[in-house]
């Protein structure tokens, strides 16, 4: 038995495969929802952008990509900057790993150093 989320994913994927699917109509209809629903939709959009951005990197390395994945990468960079700039109260957005590590309360500095990644990475690469 599939969860509500997976059923919705299947329905959305099937709808977008249809030649006559119009994303503008769906966007307008979703924008006319109550504020709580809009916040949840924006959380969903943020997670879609994040995961498509990660897919862009692997697709690029494999020698294939799309304009949609490129757009997701650029939007993810903007989302990362917004997450750093503002304190989000009602939205559950992905977090920067450095923020997560800093939130862990550890008395022993040696234990904290074990949590640090052993490799260098771009801060924009991860926002989970």
MIRO-267385 format. One record per atom (N, C-alpha, C): residue in three letters; x, y, z; atom name. Coordinates in steps of 0.02 Angstrom, whole numbers, always signed. Each point is the difference from the previous one (the first is absolute). Example, Ala and Ser with C-alpha at 12.3 -4.5 7.8 and 13.67 -1.06 7.14 Angstrom:
<nodes>
NODE  residu       X       Y       Z  atome
NODE     ALA    +660    -284    +390      N
NODE     ALA     -45     +59      +0     CA
NODE     ALA     +45     +60      +0      C
NODE     SER     -18     +53     -36      N
NODE     SER     +42     +59      +3     CA
NODE     SER     -39     +55     +37      C
</nodes>
This chain:
<nodes>
NODE  residu       X       Y       Z  atome
NODE     UNK     +42     -59      +0      N
NODE     UNK     -42     +59      +0     CA
NODE     UNK     +44     +62      +0      C
NODE     UNK     -13     +45     -46      N
NODE     UNK     +41     +61      -6     CA
NODE     UNK     -27     +54     +47      C
NODE     UNK     +47     +42     +23      N
NODE     UNK     -20     +57     +41     CA
NODE     UNK     -33     +53     -43      C
NODE     UNK     -32     +49     +34      N
NODE     UNK     -33     +54     -37     CA
NODE     UNK     +51     +37     -43      C
NODE     UNK     +60     +10     +27      N
NODE     UNK     +51     +37     -37     CA
NODE     UNK     +20     -36     -64      C
NODE     UNK     +10     -65      +4      N
NODE     UNK     +21     -38     -60     CA
NODE     UNK     -55      -4     -51      C
NODE     UNK     -62      -5     +22      N
NODE     UNK     -57      +1     -47     CA
NODE     UNK      -3     +67     -36      C
NODE     UNK     +11     +53     +37      N
NODE     UNK      -1     +67     -30     CA
NODE     UNK     +57      +8     -50      C
NODE     UNK     +58     -27     +16      N
NODE     UNK     +57      +3     -46     CA
NODE     UNK     -17     -36     -65      C
NODE     UNK     -30     -59      +5      N
NODE     UNK     -20     -37     -60     CA
NODE     UNK     -50     +40     -41      C
NODE     UNK     -50     +29     +33      N
NODE     UNK     -51     +39     -36     CA
NODE     UNK     +31     +61     -33      C
NODE     UNK     +44     +34     +35      N
NODE     UNK     +32     +60     -28     CA
NODE     UNK     +45     -19     -59      C
NODE     UNK     +39     -54      +7      N
NODE     UNK     +43     -21     -54     CA
NODE     UNK     -40     -20     -61      C
NODE     UNK     -55     -35     +10      N
NODE     UNK     -43     -19     -56     CA
NODE     UNK     -32     +62     -33      C
NODE     UNK     -20     +48     +41      N
NODE     UNK     -31     +61     -28     CA
NODE     UNK     +50     +41     -40      C
NODE     UNK     +62      +6     +24      N
NODE     UNK     +49     +40     -36     CA
NODE     UNK     +23     -34     -64      C
NODE     UNK      -7     -66      -4      N
NODE     UNK     +17     -35     -62     CA
NODE     UNK     -51     +13     -55      C
NODE     UNK     -59     +23     +19      N
NODE     UNK     -52     +16     -48     CA
NODE     UNK     +19     +63     -39      C
NODE     UNK      -8      -3     -64      N
NODE     UNK     +19     +57     -43     CA
NODE     UNK     -39     +63     +17      C
NODE     UNK     -61      -7     +25      N
NODE     UNK     -43     +58     +12     CA
NODE     UNK      +5     +27     +72      C
NODE     UNK     +47     -27     +39      N
NODE     UNK      +8     +23     +69     CA
NODE     UNK     +25     +72      -1      C
NODE     UNK     -31     +43     +40      N
NODE     UNK     +18     +70      +4     CA
NODE     UNK     +23     +17     +71      C
NODE     UNK     +66      +7     +11      N
NODE     UNK     +24     +14     +68     CA
NODE     UNK     -23     +68     +27      C
NODE     UNK     -16     +47     -45      N
NODE     UNK     -23     +66     +22     CA
NODE     UNK     -66      -5     +37      C
NODE     UNK     -45     -40     -27      N
NODE     UNK     -66      -8     +32     CA
NODE     UNK      +9     -32     +69      C
NODE     UNK     +43     -49      +5      N
NODE     UNK     +12     -32     +65     CA
NODE     UNK     +31     +49     +49      C
NODE     UNK     +48     +40     -24      N
NODE     UNK     +31     +51     +44     CA
NODE     UNK     -50     +51     +25      C
NODE     UNK     -45     +22     -43      N
NODE     UNK     -51     +49     +21     CA
NODE     UNK     -47     -31     +50      C
NODE     UNK     -22     -62     -12      N
NODE     UNK     -45     -34     +46     CA
NODE     UNK     +32     -11     +68      C
NODE     UNK     +63     -18      +0      N
NODE     UNK     +35     -11     +64     CA
NODE     UNK     +12     +65     +38      C
NODE     UNK      +8     +55     -35      N
NODE     UNK     +13     +64     +33     CA
NODE     UNK     -61     +28     +34      C
NODE     UNK     -59     -26     -15      N
NODE     UNK     -62     +24     +30     CA
NODE     UNK     -20     -42     +61      C
NODE     UNK     +47     -33     +31      N
NODE     UNK     -14     -42     +58     CA
NODE     UNK     +12     +40     +64      C
NODE     UNK     -23     -26     +57      N
NODE     UNK     +13     +34     +65     CA
NODE     UNK     +75      +5     +14      C
NODE     UNK     +19     +45     +44      N
NODE     UNK     +70     +14     +14     CA
NODE     UNK     +37     -62     +25      C
NODE     UNK     -30     -40     +44      N
NODE     UNK     +34     -60     +24     CA
NODE     UNK     +16     -46     -58      C
NODE     UNK     -47      -9     -45      N
NODE     UNK     +10     -43     -58     CA
NODE     UNK     +55     +29     -45      C
NODE     UNK      +1     +65      -9      N
NODE     UNK     +52     +31     -41     CA
NODE     UNK     +69     -12     +30      C
NODE     UNK      +6      +4     +66      N
NODE     UNK     +64     -14     +32     CA
NODE     UNK     +22     -71     -13      C
NODE     UNK     -46     -47      +5      N
NODE     UNK     +17     -70     -13     CA
NODE     UNK     +20     -11     -73      C
NODE     UNK     -34     +34     -45      N
NODE     UNK     +17      -5     -71     CA
NODE     UNK     +70     +28     -13      C
NODE     UNK     +17     +56     +32      N
NODE     UNK     +67     +28      -9     CA
NODE     UNK     +53     -45     +30      C
NODE     UNK     -16     -35     +55      N
NODE     UNK     +47     -50     +26     CA
NODE     UNK     +11     -54     -52      C
NODE     UNK     -53     -23     -30      N
NODE     UNK      +5     -51     -52     CA
NODE     UNK     +42     +24     -59      C
NODE     UNK     -13     +60     -23      N
NODE     UNK     +38     +29     -56     CA
NODE     UNK     +74      +5     +18      C
NODE     UNK     +15     +20     +61      N
NODE     UNK     +70      +6     +21     CA
NODE     UNK     +34     -68      -1      C
NODE     UNK     -34     -51     +23      N
NODE     UNK     +30     -67      +0     CA
NODE     UNK      +8     -27     -71      C
NODE     UNK     -48     +16     -43      N
NODE     UNK      +7     -20     -70     CA
NODE     UNK     +61     +34     -31      C
NODE     UNK      +8     +64     +12      N
NODE     UNK     +58     +37     -26     CA
NODE     UNK     +64     -31     +26      C
NODE     UNK      +3     -15     +64      N
NODE     UNK     +60     -28     +30     CA
NODE     UNK     +19     -67     -32      C
NODE     UNK     -48     -44      -7      N
NODE     UNK     +15     -66     -28     CA
NODE     UNK     +15      +3     -75      C
NODE     UNK     -34     +43     -36      N
NODE     UNK     +16      +8     -71     CA
NODE     UNK     +68     +31     -10      C
NODE     UNK     +20     +44     +46      N
NODE     UNK     +67     +30      -2     CA
NODE     UNK     +53     -54      +9      C
NODE     UNK     -12     -46     +46      N
NODE     UNK     +48     -55      +9     CA
NODE     UNK      +2     -45     -62      C
NODE     UNK     -58      -9     -31      N
NODE     UNK      -3     -41     -61     CA
NODE     UNK     +38     +35     -57      C
NODE     UNK      -2     +66      -2      N
NODE     UNK     +36     +37     -52     CA
NODE     UNK     +74     -18      +2      C
NODE     UNK     +29      -2     +60      N
NODE     UNK     +72     -14      +6     CA
NODE     UNK     +16     -69     -28      C
NODE     UNK     -38     -51     +19      N
NODE     UNK     +14     -68     -24     CA
NODE     UNK     -14      -6     -75      C
NODE     UNK     -51     +34     -24      N
NODE     UNK     -15      -1     -72     CA
NODE     UNK     +55     +35     -40      C
NODE     UNK     +25     +56     +27      N
NODE     UNK     +52     +38     -33     CA
NODE     UNK     +63     -43      -6      C
NODE     UNK     +17     -35     +54      N
NODE     UNK     +58     -43      -1     CA
NODE     UNK      -8     -58     -50      C
NODE     UNK     -62     -22     -10      N
NODE     UNK     -14     -54     -48     CA
NODE     UNK      -4     +26     -71      C
NODE     UNK      +3     +66      -9      N
NODE     UNK      -1     +29     -67     CA
NODE     UNK     -69     +15     -26      C
NODE     UNK     -49      +2     +43      N
NODE     UNK     -68     +17     -22     CA
NODE     UNK     -33     +44     +54      C
NODE     UNK     -41     +45     -22      N
NODE     UNK     -36     +43     +47     CA
NODE     UNK     -58     +32     -37      C
NODE     UNK     -37     +42     +34      N
NODE     UNK     -56     +35     -31     CA
NODE     UNK      -2     +72     +26      C
NODE     UNK     -38     +41     -33      N
NODE     UNK      -8     +68     +23     CA
NODE     UNK     -35      +2     +68      C
NODE     UNK     -47     -46     +11      N
NODE     UNK     -35      -3     +64     CA
NODE     UNK     +48     -15     +57      C
NODE     UNK     +46     -46     -11      N
NODE     UNK     +49     -16     +52     CA
NODE     UNK     +47     +58     +12      C
NODE     UNK     +20     +35     -54      N
NODE     UNK     +43     +59      +7     CA
NODE     UNK     -37     +53     +41      C
NODE     UNK     -63     +11     -15      N
NODE     UNK     -40     +48     +37     CA
NODE     UNK      -4     -20     +74      C
NODE     UNK      -9     -64     +14      N
NODE     UNK      -3     -23     +69     CA
NODE     UNK     +66     +14     +36      C
NODE     UNK     +56     -10     -34      N
NODE     UNK     +65     +15     +31     CA
NODE     UNK      +5     +74     +19      C
NODE     UNK     -20     +43     -46      N
NODE     UNK      +4     +72     +13     CA
NODE     UNK     -49     +21     +55      C
NODE     UNK     -60     -28      -1      N
NODE     UNK     -48     +16     +53     CA
NODE     UNK     +23     -26     +67      C
NODE     UNK     +33     -57      +1      N
NODE     UNK     +26     -27     +62     CA
NODE     UNK     +52     +47     +30      C
NODE     UNK     +42     +28     -42      N
NODE     UNK     +49     +49     +25     CA
NODE     UNK     -35     +59     +34      C
NODE     UNK     -55     +23     -30      N
NODE     UNK     -38     +55     +30     CA
NODE     UNK     -33     -21     +65      C
NODE     UNK     -28     -60      +2      N
NODE     UNK     -32     -25     +61     CA
NODE     UNK     +51      -6     +56      C
NODE     UNK     +60     -24     -15      N
NODE     UNK     +52      -6     +51     CA
NODE     UNK     +16     +69     +29      C
NODE     UNK      +6     +50     -41      N
NODE     UNK     +14     +68     +24     CA
NODE     UNK     -58     +26     +43      C
NODE     UNK     -62     -14     -20      N
NODE     UNK     -58     +23     +39     CA
NODE     UNK      -3     -35     +68      C
NODE     UNK     +18     -65      +1      N
NODE     UNK      +0     -37     +63     CA
NODE     UNK     +51     +30     +48      C
NODE     UNK     +57     +21     -27      N
NODE     UNK     +51     +30     +42     CA
NODE     UNK     -20     +70     +24      C
NODE     UNK     -36     +37     -42      N
NODE     UNK     -15     +70     +14     CA
NODE     UNK     -57      +9     +50      C
NODE     UNK     -52     -41      -4      N
NODE     UNK     -60     +10     +40     CA
NODE     UNK     -11     -58     +48      C
NODE     UNK     -35     +16     +54      N
NODE     UNK     -21     -52     +47     CA
NODE     UNK     -71     -20     -18      C
NODE     UNK     -10     -61     -21      N
NODE     UNK     -65     -25     -23     CA
NODE     UNK     -36     -32     +59      C
NODE     UNK     -60     +24     +14      N
NODE     UNK     -37     -24     +58     CA
NODE     UNK     -52     -52     -21      C
NODE     UNK     -39     +15     -51      N
NODE     UNK     -55     -44     -19     CA
NODE     UNK     +18     -51     -54      C
NODE     UNK     +52     +14     -37      N
NODE     UNK     +21     -47     -53     CA
NODE     UNK     +53     -47     +26      C
NODE     UNK      -7     -64     -15      N
NODE     UNK     +51     -49     +17     CA
NODE     UNK     +43     -11     -62      C
NODE     UNK     +51     +42      -5      N
NODE     UNK     +44      -2     -59     CA
NODE     UNK     +61     -43     +15      C
NODE     UNK     +32     -24     -52      N
NODE     UNK     +63     -38     +10     CA
NODE     UNK     +51     +45     +35      C
NODE     UNK     +43     -31     +38      N
NODE     UNK     +51     +38     +37     CA
NODE     UNK     +69     -12     -27      C
NODE     UNK     +42     +48     +12      N
NODE     UNK     +71      -6     -17     CA
NODE     UNK     +33     -48     +50      C
NODE     UNK     +41     -48     -23      N
NODE     UNK     +30     -47     +47     CA
NODE     UNK     +42     +32     +55      C
NODE     UNK     +33     +56     -14      N
NODE     UNK     +39     +33     +52     CA
NODE     UNK     -46     +25     +56      C
NODE     UNK     -60     +22     -18      N
NODE     UNK     -48     +22     +50     CA
NODE     UNK     -21     -58     +44      C
NODE     UNK     -13     -57     -31      N
NODE     UNK     -20     -59     +38     CA
NODE     UNK     +55     -22     +48      C
NODE     UNK     +62      -1     -24      N
NODE     UNK     +56     -20     +43     CA
NODE     UNK      +8     +49     +58      C
NODE     UNK      -9     +64     -13      N
NODE     UNK      +7     +50     +53     CA
NODE     UNK     -57      -4     +51      C
NODE     UNK     -57     -27     -20      N
NODE     UNK     -57      -5     +46     CA
NODE     UNK      +9     -59     +49      C
NODE     UNK     +41     -47     -17      N
NODE     UNK     +11     -57     +44     CA
NODE     UNK     +41     +23     +60      C
NODE     UNK     -27     -12     +58      N
NODE     UNK     +34     +22     +61     CA
NODE     UNK     +46     -55     +25      C
NODE     UNK     +64     +14      -6      N
NODE     UNK     +51     -48     +21     CA
NODE     UNK     +49     +35     +46      C
NODE     UNK     +11     -29     +58      N
NODE     UNK     +46     +30     +48     CA
NODE     UNK     +72     -10     -19      C
NODE     UNK     +15     -57     -28      N
NODE     UNK     +69     -17     -16     CA
NODE     UNK     +17     +23     -71      C
NODE     UNK     +51     +42      -7      N
NODE     UNK     +19     +26     -66     CA
NODE     UNK     +26     -55     -46      C
NODE     UNK     +28     -53     +29      N
NODE     UNK     +24     -56     -42     CA
NODE     UNK     -59     -33     -35      C
NODE     UNK     -55     -10     +35      N
NODE     UNK     -59     -30     -32     CA
NODE     UNK     -27     +45     -55      C
NODE     UNK      +3     +65      +9      N
NODE     UNK     -23     +46     -51     CA
NODE     UNK     +43      -6     -63      C
NODE     UNK     +65      -8      +8      N
NODE     UNK     +43      -6     -58     CA
NODE     UNK     -14     -64     -39      C
NODE     UNK     -23     -52     +33      N
NODE     UNK     -18     -62     -35     CA
NODE     UNK     -61      +9     -44      C
NODE     UNK     -42     +49     +16      N
NODE     UNK     -60     +13     -40     CA
NODE     UNK     +15     +39     -63      C
NODE     UNK     +56     +35      -2      N
NODE     UNK     +18     +41     -58     CA
NODE     UNK     +16     -46     -58      C
NODE     UNK     -21     +19     -60      N
NODE     UNK     +17     -41     -58     CA
NODE     UNK     +75      -2     -11      C
NODE     UNK     +25     -56     -26      N
NODE     UNK     +71      -9     -12     CA
NODE     UNK     +21     +29     -67      C
NODE     UNK     -46     +26     -38      N
NODE     UNK     +14     +27     -66     CA
NODE     UNK     -30     +69      -6      C
NODE     UNK     +25     +37     -47      N
NODE     UNK     -26     +67     -13     CA
NODE     UNK     -59      -5     -48      C
NODE     UNK     -50     +41     +10      N
NODE     UNK     -57      +2     -45     CA
NODE     UNK     -25     +71      -4      C
NODE     UNK     -35     +13     -54      N
NODE     UNK     -30     +65      -9     CA
NODE     UNK     -61      +5     +44      C
NODE     UNK      -9     +55     +35      N
NODE     UNK     -58      +8     +42     CA
NODE     UNK     -64      -2     -41      C
NODE     UNK      +2     +23     -62      N
NODE     UNK     -60      +1     -41     CA
NODE     UNK     -21     -70     -24      C
NODE     UNK     +47     -47      +5      N
NODE     UNK     -15     -66     -26     CA
NODE     UNK     -52     -36     +42      C
NODE     UNK      +0     +11     +66      N
NODE     UNK     -47     -34     +45     CA
NODE     UNK     -42     +50     +37      C
NODE     UNK     -65     -12      +3      N
NODE     UNK     -42     +40     +43     CA
NODE     UNK     -49     -45     +37      C
NODE     UNK     +17     -63      +8      N
NODE     UNK     -46     -47     +31     CA
NODE     UNK      -8     +11     +72      C
</nodes>
